[in-house]
Amino acid sequence: MFFGEIMNQVLNVAVFEGDGIGPEIMAPTVDILRLLTSRASTYGLNFISLKGGATHYQKTGVSLPDDSLSTARKADAILLSAMGLPSVRYPDGTEISPQIDLRKKLNLFAGVRPVTVLPGQASPIARPDGKPIDFVLVRESTEGLFWSQGCGEVSHDEARETLVITRKTSQKLFEFTFKLAEQRRKTGRGKGLVTCVDKANVFRAFAFFREIFDAEAGNHADIAANHAYVDATALWMVQKPWEFDVLVTENMFGDILSDLGAGLMGGLGLAPSADIGEGHAVFQPCHGSAPDIAGQGVANPFAMILSAAMMLDWLGHEHDNKELLEHSEILREAVNALIMERKFLTRDLGGTSNTGAAANAIKSKLRA
């Protein structure tokens, strides 16, 4: 077969534009992905826009329509922008959060939160040897203290939420985590170390969590494994984050520590994420919908774009497509170049660029 006759593998991407600044950062991200796809010889991307979110709930009383969920379930990947609005809530007082509904309905048990601090990047932490800080936090995303979301018991005198950790989900989580550590080591980004973050000295549930982790660690003799209590981990993420490689933890602990990781990077505007299960995955920025700046065109698109790069990487591994993996790296490096050059940064990163200028600068990098 001649090169020109190679058939593109067309992959369907479900797109939720989100609320607040969500549509403003999703549009340039899709444009950038289209630019990459136009140069692809082995794959194509078909974007399917779906309804959902707080704005949709305001209009219809439904935050995640059944047809949107059905289409998302059939898609090859899901790209989701910032969702939810503080002023729009369910009758029980909680915020609209279709992203959490997707995690549970699609069993997206592994929440992947990369933390990267590049040389010269504005950060409260500086590595003594001048090298990058590069580690990943893996947060279990369907159980833990979030398990009883919307179903907690509240009376006049007390309120209770139930923490749940199951062997089945924990085993899948740890298998995923060790595989990720192996991938990072092969690419030279990781040292081959997995740290289980828990509170096993106080809670039986976390002793159970640690026991399952240790059993899985025994299946990966080539990957080092250790433990850290969550409070100590928070301390070390500030004092010596460069000593971490891959951390894995419970849902609520991961929720808190991932924001600390974003703080190390200089803010949530640089924090991408993925929620991954068996055959399904959602990619979205860690930040919120920022309704206070919505419509002004000043939102930082970098976390959304980096989430798209994570999507390309996951699709590349899922479909054994080297070009997808290469394009993921190219896109990530284009964003990193602007961060290190401190050019075309939005105001949350100390710059003056608007959303469009920042996105166009990435396109220029890609064209170059």
C-alpha positions as a LaTeX table, in Angstrom:
\begin{tabular}{lrrr}
\hline
Residue & $x$ (\AA) & $y$ (\AA) & $z$ (\AA) \\
\hline
Met1 & 0.00 & 0.00 & 0.00 \\
Phe2 & 1.34 & 3.41 & $-0.96$ \\
Phe3 & 1.52 & 6.17 & 1.67 \\
Gly4 & $-1.26$ & 8.14 & 0.02 \\
Glu5 & $-3.55$ & 5.13 & 0.23 \\
Ile6 & $-3.35$ & 4.76 & 4.03 \\
Met7 & $-6.86$ & 5.02 & 5.44 \\
Asn8 & $-7.44$ & 7.41 & 8.34 \\
Gln9 & $-8.83$ & 5.91 & 11.53 \\
Val10 & $-11.70$ & 8.30 & 12.28 \\
Leu11 & $-12.32$ & 8.66 & 16.02 \\
Asn12 & $-15.45$ & 10.23 & 17.49 \\
Val13 & $-14.91$ & 12.84 & 20.20 \\
Ala14 & $-17.91$ & 13.87 & 22.31 \\
Val15 & $-17.65$ & 17.56 & 23.19 \\
Phe16 & $-19.35$ & 19.28 & 26.15 \\
Glu17 & $-18.76$ & 23.04 & 25.86 \\
Gly18 & $-19.48$ & 23.64 & 29.55 \\
Asp19 & $-20.59$ & 26.72 & 31.45 \\
Gly20 & $-19.17$ & 30.19 & 32.11 \\
Ile21 & $-15.81$ & 30.40 & 30.32 \\
Gly22 & $-16.25$ & 26.82 & 29.10 \\
Pro23 & $-17.29$ & 27.60 & 25.51 \\
Glu24 & $-14.57$ & 30.27 & 25.25 \\
Ile25 & $-11.75$ & 27.81 & 25.90 \\
Met26 & $-13.32$ & 24.83 & 24.13 \\
Ala27 & $-13.67$ & 26.55 & 20.74 \\
Pro28 & $-9.94$ & 27.32 & 20.27 \\
Thr29 & $-9.03$ & 23.88 & 21.62 \\
Val30 & $-11.14$ & 22.16 & 18.97 \\
Asp31 & $-9.63$ & 24.47 & 16.33 \\
Ile32 & $-6.14$ & 23.42 & 17.43 \\
Leu33 & $-7.09$ & 19.75 & 17.29 \\
Arg34 & $-8.48$ & 20.29 & 13.78 \\
Leu35 & $-5.14$ & 21.84 & 12.78 \\
Leu36 & $-3.26$ & 18.78 & 14.03 \\
Thr37 & $-5.76$ & 16.44 & 12.38 \\
Ser38 & $-5.34$ & 18.21 & 9.04 \\
Arg39 & $-1.72$ & 17.03 & 9.07 \\
Ala40 & $-2.49$ & 13.48 & 10.19 \\
Ser41 & $-2.05$ & 10.55 & 7.83 \\
Thr42 & $-3.28$ & 7.75 & 10.10 \\
Tyr43 & $-6.20$ & 9.21 & 12.06 \\
Gly44 & $-9.03$ & 11.71 & 11.94 \\
Leu45 & $-11.21$ & 13.29 & 14.63 \\
Asn46 & $-14.96$ & 13.77 & 14.35 \\
Phe47 & $-16.31$ & 16.20 & 16.96 \\
Ile48 & $-19.86$ & 15.71 & 18.27 \\
Ser49 & $-21.29$ & 18.60 & 20.30 \\
Leu50 & $-23.48$ & 17.49 & 23.23 \\
Lys51 & $-25.75$ & 19.29 & 25.67 \\
Gly52 & $-25.30$ & 19.35 & 29.44 \\
Gly53 & $-24.25$ & 21.48 & 32.38 \\
Ala54 & $-25.64$ & 24.16 & 34.67 \\
Thr55 & $-26.83$ & 26.45 & 31.88 \\
His56 & $-28.71$ & 23.56 & 30.30 \\
Tyr57 & $-30.17$ & 22.69 & 33.71 \\
Gln58 & $-31.45$ & 26.25 & 34.09 \\
Lys59 & $-33.34$ & 25.92 & 30.82 \\
Thr60 & $-34.58$ & 22.34 & 31.07 \\
Gly61 & $-34.25$ & 21.05 & 34.65 \\
Val62 & $-31.85$ & 18.35 & 33.39 \\
Ser63 & $-28.06$ & 18.60 & 33.79 \\
Leu64 & $-27.03$ & 15.56 & 31.75 \\
Pro65 & $-29.64$ & 14.49 & 29.16 \\
Asp66 & $-29.98$ & 10.77 & 28.47 \\
Asp67 & $-29.18$ & 11.22 & 24.78 \\
Ser68 & $-25.98$ & 13.11 & 25.64 \\
Leu69 & $-24.90$ & 10.33 & 27.99 \\
Ser70 & $-25.73$ & 7.68 & 25.38 \\
Thr71 & $-23.72$ & 9.44 & 22.66 \\
Ala72 & $-20.81$ & 10.08 & 25.04 \\
Arg73 & $-20.81$ & 6.41 & 26.00 \\
Lys74 & $-20.42$ & 5.40 & 22.34 \\
Ala75 & $-17.71$ & 7.96 & 21.58 \\
Asp76 & $-14.00$ & 7.11 & 21.46 \\
Ala77 & $-13.22$ & 9.93 & 23.92 \\
Ile78 & $-14.99$ & 12.75 & 25.74 \\
Leu79 & $-13.66$ & 16.31 & 25.81 \\
Leu80 & $-15.33$ & 18.36 & 28.51 \\
Ser81 & $-14.84$ & 22.01 & 29.38 \\
Ala82 & $-15.43$ & 23.69 & 32.75 \\
Met83 & $-18.90$ & 22.85 & 34.10 \\
Gly84 & $-21.13$ & 24.19 & 36.82 \\
Leu85 & $-22.13$ & 27.62 & 38.10 \\
Pro86 & $-22.11$ & 28.56 & 41.81 \\
Ser87 & $-25.52$ & 30.20 & 41.46 \\
Val88 & $-27.18$ & 27.14 & 39.90 \\
Arg89 & $-27.81$ & 24.31 & 42.32 \\
Tyr90 & $-29.89$ & 21.20 & 42.83 \\
Pro91 & $-32.72$ & 21.39 & 45.40 \\
Asp92 & $-30.42$ & 19.86 & 48.05 \\
Gly93 & $-28.02$ & 22.82 & 47.73 \\
Thr94 & $-25.22$ & 21.04 & 45.83 \\
Glu95 & $-23.83$ & 22.38 & 42.56 \\
Ile96 & $-24.60$ & 20.99 & 39.13 \\
Ser97 & $-21.77$ & 18.54 & 38.31 \\
Pro98 & $-22.35$ & 16.39 & 35.20 \\
Gln99 & $-18.63$ & 15.64 & 35.15 \\
Ile100 & $-19.04$ & 13.64 & 38.36 \\
Asp101 & $-22.13$ & 11.93 & 36.93 \\
Leu102 & $-20.06$ & 10.87 & 33.92 \\
Arg103 & $-17.34$ & 9.47 & 36.16 \\
Lys104 & $-19.82$ & 7.30 & 38.00 \\
Lys105 & $-21.97$ & 6.22 & 35.05 \\
Leu106 & $-18.97$ & 5.33 & 32.89 \\
Asn107 & $-16.96$ & 3.97 & 35.85 \\
Leu108 & $-14.04$ & 6.31 & 35.29 \\
Phe109 & $-12.13$ & 5.16 & 38.33 \\
Ala110 & $-8.72$ & 6.74 & 37.59 \\
Gly111 & $-8.49$ & 10.51 & 37.86 \\
Val112 & $-5.13$ & 11.54 & 36.37 \\
Arg113 & $-3.74$ & 14.91 & 37.45 \\
Pro114 & $-0.26$ & 15.74 & 36.05 \\
Val115 & 1.90 & 18.26 & 37.89 \\
Thr116 & 4.65 & 19.91 & 35.82 \\
Val117 & 6.81 & 22.90 & 36.73 \\
Leu118 & 9.21 & 23.90 & 33.97 \\
Pro119 & 12.50 & 25.78 & 34.31 \\
Gly120 & 11.72 & 29.49 & 34.46 \\
Gln121 & 8.02 & 28.91 & 35.10 \\
Ala122 & 6.40 & 31.20 & 37.65 \\
Ser123 & 5.92 & 28.94 & 40.67 \\
Pro124 & 6.21 & 29.19 & 44.45 \\
Ile125 & 8.53 & 26.16 & 44.28 \\
Ala126 & 11.94 & 26.02 & 42.58 \\
Arg127 & 13.87 & 22.79 & 42.17 \\
Pro128 & 17.46 & 23.28 & 43.46 \\
Asp129 & 19.07 & 21.61 & 40.42 \\
Gly130 & 17.03 & 23.64 & 37.91 \\
Lys131 & 15.38 & 20.59 & 36.38 \\
Pro132 & 11.62 & 20.26 & 35.78 \\
Ile133 & 9.25 & 19.02 & 38.46 \\
Asp134 & 7.20 & 16.27 & 36.85 \\
Phe135 & 4.91 & 13.89 & 38.72 \\
Val136 & 1.36 & 12.58 & 38.43 \\
Leu137 & $-1.38$ & 12.25 & 41.01 \\
Val138 & $-3.88$ & 9.46 & 40.35 \\
Arg139 & $-7.13$ & 9.97 & 42.22 \\
Glu140 & $-9.75$ & 7.24 & 42.54 \\
Ser141 & $-12.78$ & 9.03 & 41.07 \\
Thr142 & $-15.91$ & 6.96 & 41.77 \\
Glu143 & $-15.80$ & 5.94 & 45.44 \\
Gly144 & $-14.18$ & 7.25 & 48.61 \\
Leu145 & $-15.93$ & 10.10 & 50.37 \\
Phe146 & $-17.65$ & 11.10 & 47.11 \\
Trp147 & $-19.51$ & 7.78 & 47.02 \\
Ser148 & $-22.56$ & 9.14 & 48.87 \\
Gln149 & $-22.72$ & 12.40 & 46.92 \\
Gly150 & $-26.32$ & 13.61 & 46.95 \\
Cys151 & $-27.34$ & 10.81 & 49.33 \\
Gly152 & $-25.85$ & 11.90 & 52.63 \\
Glu153 & $-27.96$ & 11.74 & 55.78 \\
Val154 & $-28.81$ & 15.13 & 57.24 \\
Ser155 & $-30.98$ & 15.80 & 60.28 \\
His156 & $-31.41$ & 18.79 & 62.58 \\
Asp157 & $-28.62$ & 17.59 & 64.87 \\
Glu158 & $-26.11$ & 15.86 & 62.60 \\
Ala159 & $-24.98$ & 15.08 & 59.07 \\
Arg160 & $-23.29$ & 11.94 & 57.80 \\
Glu161 & $-21.51$ & 11.00 & 54.59 \\
Thr162 & $-20.26$ & 7.49 & 53.89 \\
Leu163 & $-16.77$ & 6.67 & 52.63 \\
Val164 & $-16.64$ & 3.51 & 50.49 \\
Ile165 & $-13.55$ & 1.69 & 49.20 \\
Thr166 & $-14.05$ & $-1.59$ & 47.31 \\
Arg167 & $-11.50$ & $-4.24$ & 46.43 \\
Lys168 & $-12.72$ & $-4.45$ & 42.82 \\
Thr169 & $-12.26$ & $-0.76$ & 42.05 \\
Ser170 & $-9.05$ & $-0.43$ & 44.06 \\
Gln171 & $-7.44$ & $-3.33$ & 42.20 \\
Lys172 & $-8.26$ & $-1.73$ & 38.83 \\
Leu173 & $-6.98$ & 1.62 & 40.12 \\
Phe174 & $-3.65$ & 0.18 & 41.24 \\
Glu175 & $-3.20$ & $-1.84$ & 38.04 \\
Phe176 & $-3.71$ & 1.38 & 36.07 \\
Thr177 & $-1.30$ & 3.30 & 38.29 \\
Phe178 & 1.57 & 0.83 & 37.98 \\
Lys179 & 1.04 & 0.67 & 34.21 \\
Leu180 & 1.26 & 4.48 & 34.09 \\
Ala181 & 4.50 & 4.41 & 36.10 \\
Glu182 & 5.91 & 1.90 & 33.60 \\
Gln183 & 4.94 & 4.12 & 30.65 \\
Arg184 & 6.51 & 7.19 & 32.27 \\
Arg185 & 9.76 & 5.36 & 32.95 \\
Lys186 & 9.97 & 4.09 & 29.36 \\
Thr187 & 9.62 & 7.63 & 28.02 \\
Gly188 & 12.19 & 9.00 & 30.47 \\
Arg189 & 9.68 & 11.14 & 32.36 \\
Gly190 & 9.50 & 9.03 & 35.53 \\
Lys191 & 11.80 & 7.12 & 37.85 \\
Gly192 & 9.52 & 4.07 & 38.19 \\
Leu193 & 8.07 & 4.79 & 41.65 \\
Val194 & 4.47 & 4.56 & 42.89 \\
Thr195 & 3.48 & 6.07 & 46.24 \\
Cys196 & 0.23 & 5.06 & 47.96 \\
Val197 & $-1.19$ & 8.09 & 49.81 \\
Asp198 & $-3.58$ & 7.20 & 52.63 \\
Lys199 & $-4.38$ & 7.55 & 56.32 \\
Ala200 & $-3.91$ & 3.89 & 57.22 \\
Asn201 & $-2.68$ & 4.75 & 60.72 \\
Val202 & $-6.15$ & 5.98 & 61.71 \\
Phe203 & $-8.83$ & 4.48 & 59.45 \\
Arg204 & $-9.46$ & 0.80 & 58.78 \\
Ala205 & $-10.73$ & 1.68 & 55.30 \\
Phe206 & $-7.31$ & 3.05 & 54.38 \\
Ala207 & $-5.51$ & 0.09 & 55.90 \\
Phe208 & $-7.67$ & $-2.00$ & 53.55 \\
Phe209 & $-6.74$ & 0.33 & 50.67 \\
Arg210 & $-3.03$ & $-0.05$ & 51.48 \\
Glu211 & $-3.29$ & $-3.83$ & 51.72 \\
Ile212 & $-4.68$ & $-4.03$ & 48.17 \\
Phe213 & $-1.96$ & $-1.66$ & 46.96 \\
Asp214 & 0.79 & $-3.80$ & 48.46 \\
Ala215 & $-0.64$ & $-6.92$ & 46.81 \\
Glu216 & $-0.60$ & $-5.23$ & 43.39 \\
Ala217 & 2.90 & $-3.85$ & 44.00 \\
Gly218 & 4.06 & $-7.46$ & 44.32 \\
Asn219 & 3.12 & $-7.97$ & 40.66 \\
His220 & 5.51 & $-5.22$ & 39.50 \\
Ala221 & 8.99 & $-6.07$ & 40.72 \\
Asp222 & 10.53 & $-3.55$ & 38.32 \\
Ile223 & 8.58 & $-0.62$ & 39.82 \\
Ala224 & 9.40 & 0.67 & 43.30 \\
Ala225 & 6.49 & 1.17 & 45.71 \\
Asn226 & 6.15 & 3.04 & 49.00 \\
His227 & 3.54 & 4.69 & 51.25 \\
Ala228 & 2.90 & 8.17 & 52.62 \\
Tyr229 & 0.20 & 9.56 & 54.89 \\
Val230 & $-1.85$ & 12.28 & 53.23 \\
Asp231 & $-0.85$ & 15.04 & 55.66 \\
Ala232 & 2.84 & 14.25 & 55.19 \\
Thr233 & 2.31 & 14.16 & 51.41 \\
Ala234 & 0.90 & 17.69 & 51.48 \\
Leu235 & 4.01 & 18.81 & 53.37 \\
Trp236 & 6.41 & 17.06 & 50.99 \\
Met237 & 4.60 & 18.39 & 47.90 \\
Val238 & 5.71 & 21.82 & 49.11 \\
Gln239 & 9.14 & 20.88 & 50.44 \\
Lys240 & 10.37 & 18.31 & 47.88 \\
Pro241 & 7.85 & 17.55 & 45.12 \\
Trp242 & 10.63 & 16.42 & 42.76 \\
Glu243 & 10.98 & 13.22 & 44.78 \\
Phe244 & 7.56 & 11.98 & 43.64 \\
Asp245 & 6.79 & 10.11 & 40.43 \\
Val246 & 3.27 & 8.64 & 40.52 \\
Leu247 & 1.01 & 9.01 & 43.56 \\
Val248 & $-2.29$ & 7.17 & 44.01 \\
Thr249 & $-4.95$ & 8.01 & 46.56 \\
Glu250 & $-8.62$ & 8.10 & 47.58 \\
Asn251 & $-11.14$ & 10.42 & 45.95 \\
Met252 & $-11.35$ & 13.27 & 48.49 \\
Phe253 & $-7.63$ & 13.23 & 49.28 \\
Gly254 & $-6.95$ & 13.38 & 45.54 \\
Asp255 & $-9.37$ & 16.26 & 45.09 \\
Ile256 & $-7.48$ & 18.32 & 47.66 \\
Leu257 & $-3.94$ & 17.35 & 46.67 \\
Ser258 & $-4.58$ & 17.99 & 42.97 \\
Asp259 & $-5.36$ & 21.64 & 43.75 \\
Leu260 & $-2.14$ & 21.82 & 45.75 \\
Gly261 & $-0.38$ & 20.46 & 42.68 \\
Ala262 & $-2.01$ & 23.17 & 40.56 \\
Gly263 & $-0.70$ & 25.73 & 43.04 \\
Leu264 & 2.83 & 24.44 & 42.45 \\
Met265 & 2.35 & 25.04 & 38.73 \\
Gly266 & 1.25 & 28.61 & 39.30 \\
Gly267 & $-2.49$ & 28.11 & 39.18 \\
Leu268 & $-5.39$ & 26.05 & 37.90 \\
Gly269 & $-4.99$ & 27.63 & 34.47 \\
Leu270 & $-2.16$ & 25.16 & 33.78 \\
Ala271 & $-3.80$ & 22.09 & 35.34 \\
Pro272 & $-5.19$ & 19.50 & 32.91 \\
Ser273 & $-6.88$ & 16.27 & 33.92 \\
Ala274 & $-8.32$ & 12.99 & 32.73 \\
Asp275 & $-10.80$ & 10.55 & 34.23 \\
Ile276 & $-10.16$ & 7.12 & 32.77 \\
Gly277 & $-11.94$ & 3.78 & 32.99 \\
Glu278 & $-12.04$ & 0.61 & 30.94 \\
Gly279 & $-12.68$ & 1.84 & 27.40 \\
His280 & $-13.99$ & 5.30 & 28.33 \\
Ala281 & $-12.22$ & 8.53 & 29.26 \\
Val282 & $-13.10$ & 12.17 & 29.93 \\
Phe283 & $-10.57$ & 14.99 & 29.53 \\
Gln284 & $-11.12$ & 18.40 & 31.09 \\
Pro285 & $-9.30$ & 21.26 & 32.83 \\
Cys286 & $-9.19$ & 21.16 & 36.62 \\
His287 & $-10.41$ & 24.75 & 36.97 \\
Gly288 & $-13.98$ & 25.93 & 37.32 \\
Ser289 & $-16.25$ & 27.89 & 35.01 \\
Ala290 & $-15.17$ & 31.34 & 36.34 \\
Pro291 & $-18.49$ & 33.12 & 35.70 \\
Asp292 & $-16.95$ & 36.40 & 36.90 \\
Ile293 & $-14.87$ & 36.66 & 33.72 \\
Ala294 & $-17.17$ & 34.78 & 31.32 \\
Gly295 & $-17.73$ & 36.59 & 28.04 \\
Gln296 & $-14.69$ & 38.84 & 28.42 \\
Gly297 & $-12.36$ & 36.74 & 26.27 \\
Val298 & $-9.60$ & 36.72 & 28.89 \\
Ala299 & $-9.80$ & 33.12 & 30.13 \\
Asn300 & $-6.66$ & 30.98 & 30.07 \\
Pro301 & $-7.08$ & 28.16 & 27.49 \\
Phe302 & $-3.88$ & 26.29 & 28.39 \\
Ala303 & $-5.38$ & 23.75 & 30.84 \\
Met304 & $-8.09$ & 22.91 & 28.30 \\
Ile305 & $-5.51$ & 22.51 & 25.53 \\
Leu306 & $-3.23$ & 20.39 & 27.73 \\
Ser307 & $-6.25$ & 18.20 & 28.54 \\
Ala308 & $-6.72$ & 17.73 & 24.79 \\
Ala309 & $-3.07$ & 16.68 & 24.56 \\
Met310 & $-3.76$ & 14.09 & 27.25 \\
Met311 & $-6.71$ & 12.88 & 25.15 \\
Leu312 & $-4.48$ & 12.37 & 22.10 \\
Asp313 & $-2.00$ & 10.45 & 24.24 \\
Trp314 & $-4.71$ & 8.16 & 25.65 \\
Leu315 & $-6.20$ & 7.56 & 22.20 \\
Gly316 & $-2.73$ & 6.77 & 20.89 \\
His317 & $-2.22$ & 4.07 & 23.50 \\
Glu318 & $-5.77$ & 2.74 & 23.14 \\
His319 & $-5.51$ & 2.43 & 19.34 \\
Asp320 & $-1.77$ & 1.71 & 19.10 \\
Asn321 & $-1.33$ & 4.81 & 16.95 \\
Lys322 & 2.13 & 6.37 & 17.07 \\
Glu323 & 1.03 & 9.50 & 15.22 \\
Leu324 & $-1.52$ & 10.31 & 17.92 \\
Leu325 & 1.22 & 9.90 & 20.53 \\
Glu326 & 3.52 & 12.17 & 18.54 \\
His327 & 0.84 & 14.84 & 18.11 \\
Ser328 & 0.10 & 14.72 & 21.84 \\
Glu329 & 3.74 & 15.45 & 22.60 \\
Ile330 & 3.94 & 18.18 & 19.95 \\
Leu331 & 0.89 & 19.94 & 21.41 \\
Arg332 & 2.16 & 19.66 & 24.99 \\
Glu333 & 5.56 & 21.00 & 23.99 \\
Ala334 & 3.98 & 23.94 & 22.16 \\
Val335 & 2.18 & 25.00 & 25.35 \\
Asn336 & 5.31 & 24.39 & 27.44 \\
Ala337 & 7.38 & 26.56 & 25.10 \\
Leu338 & 5.10 & 29.56 & 25.65 \\
Ile339 & 5.19 & 29.01 & 29.41 \\
Met340 & 8.99 & 28.89 & 29.50 \\
Glu341 & 9.31 & 31.86 & 27.14 \\
Arg342 & 6.70 & 33.70 & 29.24 \\
Lys343 & 5.03 & 34.90 & 26.05 \\
Phe344 & 1.34 & 35.19 & 25.24 \\
Leu345 & 0.35 & 34.41 & 28.83 \\
Thr346 & $-3.06$ & 35.38 & 30.16 \\
Arg347 & $-3.43$ & 37.61 & 33.20 \\
Asp348 & $-3.80$ & 34.74 & 35.69 \\
Leu349 & $-0.20$ & 33.83 & 34.78 \\
Gly350 & 1.04 & 37.41 & 34.98 \\
Gly351 & 0.62 & 38.19 & 31.29 \\
Thr352 & $-1.64$ & 40.45 & 29.27 \\
Ser353 & $-2.81$ & 38.20 & 26.42 \\
Asn354 & $-6.45$ & 37.33 & 25.87 \\
Thr355 & $-7.81$ & 33.87 & 25.13 \\
Gly356 & $-7.58$ & 34.21 & 21.37 \\
Ala357 & $-4.01$ & 35.51 & 21.35 \\
Ala358 & $-2.82$ & 32.69 & 23.62 \\
Ala359 & $-4.51$ & 30.05 & 21.45 \\
Asn360 & $-3.20$ & 31.61 & 18.23 \\
Ala361 & 0.32 & 31.58 & 19.63 \\
Ile362 & 0.02 & 27.81 & 20.08 \\
Lys363 & $-1.24$ & 27.46 & 16.51 \\
Ser364 & 1.81 & 29.41 & 15.33 \\
Lys365 & 4.07 & 27.02 & 17.23 \\
Leu366 & 2.34 & 24.05 & 15.63 \\
Arg367 & 2.62 & 25.52 & 12.12 \\
Ala368 & 6.31 & 26.20 & 12.67 \\
\hline
\end{tabular}
